[in-house]
Amino acid sequence: MKALHFRRWACAICVASACTTGGAQTRTIYRCGTTYSDTPCAQAVAVPTADPRTPVQKAQTDEATTRSANLAGQLEKARRADEAAEQQRAQAQALAAAQAAKAAPKPQANEPPEKAKKGGKHKKAAGATEDKVNKPQLTKPKKPDGFTVKVPAPAKPKP
């Protein structure tokens, strides 16, 4: 908290010193084509750099800038808290799913599979239903979430 207080005071001192020295020291800026410089060139055009605002207007602008910066900081803090909560929720869901998968009954390897009914293919074609037989599930390889490009190695030069 002390660091934030110190930072605000340091910022206020810098702004105050810039305001007091900026009015007394007016620099001429020259436009040379598409570049700007403090040294004139052959076709130099002087650019006005004086701040036309009154001190009250400048103070109002500085105050609005400070409020906007504070609001941006608060919004960022809220966003980070929301992201952390979402990450915790996703981790809790993943843990619950893993525990549910462990608790689910698995078929024993030494149990005989159920026998199919007589004439299974013909009845199936005629629309009769057949009891499901416990078959091992084949899983397809998971596609990567991101896009990956594999570039072939350059050909080796022949001697």
C-alpha positions, 0 to 999 in steps of 0.5 A: 500500500505504501508503494502505491501511495509513493508511486502516486506522489512520484507521478504527481511530482513528475506531472507538476514539474512537466507542467511548470517547465513546459510553459516556460520552455517552448521548443519549435518542432519542424516537419520535414516531409513525413518526419518531425525534428527539432532541427530544420531542414530545407523545406521545413514547416514549423509545427505549433506545439503550444497547449491551447488548454487552460490550466483548469482544462488540463487539470480536468483531463489529467483527473479523467486520465487518472480515473480511467487508469484506476478503472482499467486496473480494477477491471484487470483485477476482476478479469484475473479473478474470473479467470482464476475461478474458471480455471479452478472450476475446470480443474474440479470438473476434470477431477470429478470426471476422473473419479467417476471414471474410476468408480464406474464398473469395468467388465472382467476379463475372465467373464465369457461374452454373451452368446448371440441368438440363433440366426443373428445376421438374418434377424438383424437384417429383418429388424430384430434387436440383438443383446449388446455384447461387451466388446472393447471400445476402440478409440480414435487418436485425439486430434491436436487442439492447435494447428501443427505444420511439419516441414520436410528436412532440406535435401542433402546436396549430392557430392 
